[in-house]
Structures are given as structure tokens and as C-alpha cells.
Amino acid sequence: MRKAVTLAAAALTSTLVLGAAAPVLAADASPSPSSSHKASSSDSSASLRLSVASGKPGAEVKVTVKAPKGSTALSVSSKALEDVRLSPAGDGTWTGTAKIAKVADGNHGVSLTGTAPDGGKLQATAQLTVKAETPPPAPTSSLKLSADSGRPGDKVGVTIRTAADAKNAYVTSDAFGGRVDLKSDGHGTWTGTAVVAKGVKTGYYGVHAFAGGKEFDTVKFSTEACGGGKPDVKPVTPLKPSEHKTPKGSVNTGQAPADTAVAAGTAEATTHA
């Protein structure tokens, strides 16, 4: 009886040993890690490099590709690059030159695709930052006068609207006798009062507007001097006949004064009557 138990125990022990060995054999039968990663190994064997990380539209970029010898169908594409063409440079290297395209500022992807000698896919990526560096549009500035004409002494309101960060604003004109400084409201509006200069001549004058030290606009302003530009002479009222007087020391012309001649004529007419 003891022998039977011993044999049964030995059989059970053999079964456990064989069972433990089974998964070990199965693991050995599976592909090795290196062979199962063969496709991804081909992917990682390609590289893409750009000569610059950023640039303006129109700038030149050199492209360098590294891939296994015998690779085919290599292509580099990106919205940020125009017409990329690769040429073999030896030792598993391909090079090309492209220009940065006119695209929106920002980061743009650059991708490499191709086929490895063993038929696997080749892939690599890079990034290119496009900076057009276009200056921001100049703020719209305007000049407005409360009147487009005036006479000496007249007051004219001046308003300039420009960028809120402008450091100063003013106008200059011979019509106002020179420079007229303006005050800011802190939000891009400058105001002030100009006075038409005394002694200004009738005519047209330019009013030049400046903001931040730069002239941005000119408007026309007309002036009318006293008397409309004509000699300022008061008209003389003609004297009545009764107000005429003979100046002292005048030369005797042989003619009687007008009132004497009239009286003589009246007396002669009475005599004849």
C-alpha cells in the first residue's frame, strides 16, 4: 500500500514539473524582441533635419535626410515649404533646398516618407516656425478743424485722433503763427484751440498735424485779412456845393464863385424883365 502511494506521488510530481516547463517552452518559441520590432526599427532609422528652425516667407531652407542605403520614394512635404526636391549625397544621405511659403505665422509640421530597402515604411518629422514679421498696421490718425477759414483773432478748435500711446500731438501753420500744442484725454484724442494770427494775409495755408513726432496729415485753411485783403481805407463822402470853400492863397482864375455867378445871373434877368 505504501508503494502505491509513493508511485502516485511520483507521478503527480512529474506532472507538475512538466506543467511548469510548458510555458517556458512556449516563451522560447515566440519571436525575439528584435525581430518583432523590425518594422519600427526601419521607421526610426530615418531622420529629417532642417537648416533653420524658423524663418520668413521666401527664405531658403536646406533639408537633410538620413536613411538606409537603397531607400526609395523619399519625399519631404509641408505647407510651409515650396517644391522640396531631394538628391542623393552619398552614405545614406539625401539633401535638398526649398523656400518658405507664404503661410500664416506659427508652427508648421514637415514630414518625411519613404520605403526602406526591406520594404518597411520610413517616416520622420520636423517643425518649422514661420515668422512673417509684418509690422502691425499703423493706427488710423485724423485731423479735424472746427472751421476751414477765419480772420485774424478768430479761434479754431483742433482735434487729433491717433494711437492711445502717442506721446504728443500738435499742429503747425503760418495761419496760426506757428505751433499749437494739444492736450490728450488719455485715449488717443488730442484737442486744443488755435487762433488766427494777427497780420495774416489773405490766402490759403497748410495746417500740418503731428503725432508721436511724425507728420501724418495736412489740411487746407483759408484766411481773410482785414478788409478782405484790400487796402483798409475808409470811403470819402463828396461835399455838397454849399460846403465848398475857396482855400486861402488860391490862384484867381477869373471865375466868380458858384454862388456869386448864380446871384449875378438872377439880377440880369430881372433888369431885362
Secondary structure per residue as TSV (DSSP state, phi and psi in degrees):
chain	resnum	aa	ss	phi	psi
A	1	M	-	360.0	-41.4
A	2	R	H	-64.6	-33.6
A	3	K	H	-67.3	-39.0
A	4	A	H	-62.9	-43.1
A	5	V	H	-62.9	-39.4
A	6	T	H	-65.4	-41.8
A	7	L	H	-65.0	-40.2
A	8	A	H	-64.2	-40.8
A	9	A	H	-64.3	-38.3
A	10	A	H	-66.2	-39.7
A	11	A	H	-63.7	-41.4
A	12	L	H	-63.5	-40.7
A	13	T	H	-63.2	-40.1
A	14	S	H	-65.5	-38.7
A	15	T	H	-64.4	-41.9
A	16	L	H	-63.3	-39.6
A	17	V	H	-65.9	-44.6
A	18	L	H	-65.1	-39.1
A	19	G	H	-64.0	-37.0
A	20	A	H	-69.6	-29.7
A	21	A	H	-79.1	-22.6
A	22	A	H	-58.9	-50.8
A	23	P	H	-64.8	-29.7
A	24	V	H	-63.5	-43.6
A	25	L	H	-65.0	-37.0
A	26	A	H	-65.2	-39.9
A	27	A	H	-64.8	-39.8
A	28	D	H	-66.6	-26.8
A	29	A	H	-79.8	-14.9
A	30	S	S	-76.6	157.2
A	31	P	-	-62.0	152.2
A	32	S	-	-72.8	153.0
A	33	P	H	-54.2	-37.5
A	34	S	H	-66.7	-41.1
A	35	S	H	-72.9	-31.9
A	36	S	H	-74.0	-20.1
A	37	H	T	-99.6	17.4
A	38	K	H	-62.6	-42.4
A	39	A	H	-63.1	-46.7
A	40	S	H	-68.6	-26.9
A	41	S	H	-64.8	-36.6
A	42	S	H	-66.2	-39.3
A	43	D	H	-59.8	-46.0
A	44	S	H	-76.3	-8.7
A	45	S	T	-84.4	-4.2
A	46	A	-	-104.6	147.1
A	47	S	E	-140.6	153.5
A	48	L	E	-130.3	128.4
A	49	R	E	-133.7	137.5
A	50	L	E	-108.1	147.9
A	51	S	S	-71.8	-22.6
A	52	V	-	-135.3	153.4
A	53	A	S	-92.6	-19.9
A	54	S	E	-152.4	162.8
A	55	G	E	-179.5	173.0
A	56	K	-	-92.1	157.2
A	57	P	T	-56.4	134.7
A	58	G	T	96.2	-15.7
A	59	A	-	-73.6	152.8
A	60	E	E	-89.3	139.8
A	61	V	E	-129.1	130.1
A	62	K	E	-93.3	134.2
A	63	V	E	-112.8	132.1
A	64	T	E	-125.9	127.2
A	65	V	E	-118.1	134.0
A	66	K	E	-114.6	129.0
A	67	A	-	-156.1	162.2
A	68	P	-	-59.4	146.0
A	69	K	T	-59.8	138.6
A	70	G	T	91.8	-0.4
A	71	S	-	-66.1	148.2
A	72	T	E	-130.2	169.6
A	73	A	E	55.1	36.8
A	74	L	E	-73.9	131.5
A	75	S	E	-146.5	136.3
A	76	V	E	-115.9	128.6
A	77	S	E	-137.3	149.4
A	78	S	-	-172.2	144.6
A	79	K	T	-65.5	-21.9
A	80	A	T	-87.1	-6.1
A	81	L	E	-123.7	142.3
A	82	E	E	-105.0	126.6
A	83	D	E	50.6	69.2
A	84	V	E	-86.3	120.4
A	85	R	E	-123.1	127.9
A	86	L	E	-101.2	146.2
A	87	S	E	-132.6	140.9
A	88	P	E	-61.1	137.6
A	89	A	E	-121.6	9.9
A	90	G	E	86.6	157.1
A	91	D	T	57.1	40.0
A	92	G	T	68.6	30.3
A	93	T	E	-123.6	137.8
A	94	W	E	-127.4	140.7
A	95	T	E	-130.3	161.0
A	96	G	E	-164.6	168.3
A	97	T	E	-130.2	139.5
A	98	A	E	-143.3	166.2
A	99	K	E	-111.5	146.3
A	100	I	E	-71.2	130.2
A	101	A	-	-79.1	163.9
A	102	K	S	-81.7	92.6
A	103	V	-	-127.7	171.9
A	104	A	-	-64.4	147.1
A	105	D	S	-59.4	144.0
A	106	G	E	139.0	-171.1
A	107	N	E	-89.6	135.6
A	108	H	E	-131.0	137.4
A	109	G	E	-80.2	147.8
A	110	V	E	-126.6	127.3
A	111	S	E	-122.5	146.0
A	112	L	E	-113.7	133.4
A	113	T	E	-132.1	154.9
A	114	G	E	177.8	-177.7
A	115	T	E	-124.1	127.2
A	116	A	-	-74.5	163.5
A	117	P	T	-57.5	-31.4
A	118	D	T	-86.4	6.4
A	119	G	S	92.6	-6.5
A	120	G	-	-73.3	159.9
A	121	K	E	-82.0	140.6
A	122	L	E	-108.1	131.9
A	123	Q	E	-144.5	142.8
A	124	A	E	-159.3	155.2
A	125	T	E	-134.7	158.6
A	126	A	E	-147.2	174.6
A	127	Q	E	-133.7	139.1
A	128	L	E	-128.6	128.8
A	129	T	E	-99.2	122.7
A	130	V	E	-98.7	126.7
A	131	K	-	-127.8	100.9
A	132	A	-	-68.8	-27.8
A	133	E	-	54.8	38.6
A	134	T	-	-74.1	125.6
A	135	P	-	-62.0	143.5
A	136	P	-	-62.7	148.3
A	137	P	-	-60.4	139.0
A	138	A	-	-64.8	140.3
A	139	P	-	-61.8	141.2
A	140	T	-	-71.2	121.9
A	141	S	-	-112.8	149.6
A	142	S	E	-143.6	152.8
A	143	L	E	-125.3	132.7
A	144	K	E	-136.9	132.7
A	145	L	E	-109.6	145.1
A	146	S	S	-71.5	-17.5
A	147	A	-	-149.3	151.2
A	148	D	S	-103.7	7.7
A	149	S	E	-155.8	162.8
A	150	G	E	-175.0	168.9
A	151	R	-	-112.1	164.0
A	152	P	T	-50.6	130.2
A	153	G	T	94.3	-16.4
A	154	D	-	-67.7	144.5
A	155	K	E	-99.1	137.5
A	156	V	E	-128.0	124.4
A	157	G	E	-75.9	137.8
A	158	V	E	-121.8	130.7
A	159	T	E	-132.3	127.6
A	160	I	E	-121.6	132.3
A	161	R	E	-117.1	127.7
A	162	T	-	-152.7	-165.9
A	163	A	-	-62.9	144.8
A	164	A	T	-64.3	-25.3
A	165	D	T	-93.5	9.4
A	166	A	-	-61.7	137.7
A	167	K	S	-83.2	-25.8
A	168	N	-	-160.7	163.9
A	169	A	E	-153.1	140.7
A	170	Y	E	-162.0	169.1
A	171	V	E	-126.8	154.2
A	172	T	E	-131.7	142.9
A	173	S	E	-167.3	142.3
A	174	D	G	-67.2	-22.7
A	175	A	G	-65.5	-27.0
A	176	F	G	-107.3	8.3
A	177	G	T	78.5	17.5
A	178	G	E	129.7	-137.0
A	179	R	E	-90.0	141.2
A	180	V	E	-124.7	110.4
A	181	D	E	-78.1	148.7
A	182	L	-	-120.0	159.1
A	183	K	E	-108.4	143.8
A	184	S	E	-97.7	148.0
A	185	D	-	-93.7	3.4
A	186	G	S	85.2	-0.7
A	187	H	S	-127.4	22.4
A	188	G	S	95.1	6.4
A	189	T	E	-113.3	128.5
A	190	W	E	-120.7	134.4
A	191	T	E	-134.3	158.2
A	192	G	E	-175.4	179.0
A	193	T	E	-126.1	127.9
A	194	A	E	-105.3	149.3
A	195	V	E	-121.1	128.8
A	196	V	-	-62.4	127.6
A	197	A	-	-66.1	146.9
A	198	K	T	-71.0	144.7
A	199	G	T	76.5	6.8
A	200	V	-	-67.3	145.6
A	201	K	-	-89.0	155.3
A	202	T	S	-65.7	132.5
A	203	G	E	159.9	-166.1
A	204	Y	E	-112.8	139.8
A	205	Y	E	-131.8	147.3
A	206	G	E	-87.4	137.5
A	207	V	E	-109.3	113.9
A	208	H	E	-99.0	126.8
A	209	A	E	-102.5	135.9
A	210	F	E	-125.8	141.0
A	211	A	E	-141.1	128.9
A	212	G	T	62.6	26.1
A	213	G	T	84.9	0.7
A	214	K	E	-119.5	137.5
A	215	E	E	-75.7	133.8
A	216	F	E	-126.6	-10.7
A	217	D	E	-161.5	156.0
A	218	T	E	-141.8	132.5
A	219	V	E	-123.6	161.5
A	220	K	E	-95.9	138.3
A	221	F	E	-133.6	129.8
A	222	S	E	-105.0	146.7
A	223	T	E	-125.0	152.9
A	224	E	-	-129.9	112.2
A	225	A	-	-67.6	168.2
A	226	C	G	-56.6	131.3
A	227	G	G	80.3	14.9
A	228	G	G	67.8	21.8
A	229	G	G	91.2	0.8
A	230	K	S	-98.2	162.4
A	231	P	-	-54.8	131.2
A	232	D	-	-82.4	76.3
A	233	V	-	-120.8	129.7
A	234	K	-	-76.5	137.8
A	235	P	-	-65.4	147.4
A	236	V	-	-101.2	128.0
A	237	T	-	-82.9	128.6
A	238	P	-	-62.0	145.8
A	239	L	-	-79.7	148.7
A	240	K	-	-74.1	155.8
A	241	P	G	-56.0	-36.6
A	242	S	G	-70.5	-16.3
A	243	E	G	-93.5	-4.7
A	244	H	-	-69.0	137.8
A	245	K	-	-130.1	145.7
A	246	T	-	-84.2	119.3
A	247	P	-	-61.2	144.9
A	248	K	T	-64.6	140.1
A	249	G	T	78.5	16.4
A	250	S	-	-76.4	159.3
A	251	V	-	-84.0	134.4
A	252	N	-	-76.2	116.1
A	253	T	-	-92.6	-3.6
A	254	G	S	88.6	-0.8
A	255	Q	-	-106.0	136.9
A	256	A	-	-75.5	155.1
A	257	P	-	-57.3	157.9
A	258	A	H	-58.3	-42.0
A	259	D	H	-71.3	-33.5
A	260	T	H	-68.1	-41.6
A	261	A	H	-63.8	-38.6
A	262	V	H	-64.7	-42.8
A	263	A	H	-65.3	-40.6
A	264	A	H	-64.5	-41.1
A	265	G	H	-64.2	-34.0
A	266	T	H	-70.9	-40.5
A	267	A	H	-65.1	-38.6
A	268	E	H	-66.1	-39.0
A	269	A	H	-64.9	-36.3
A	270	T	H	-68.5	-38.5
A	271	T	H	-62.9	-45.9
A	272	H	H	-65.5	-29.6
A	273	A	-	-67.9	360.0
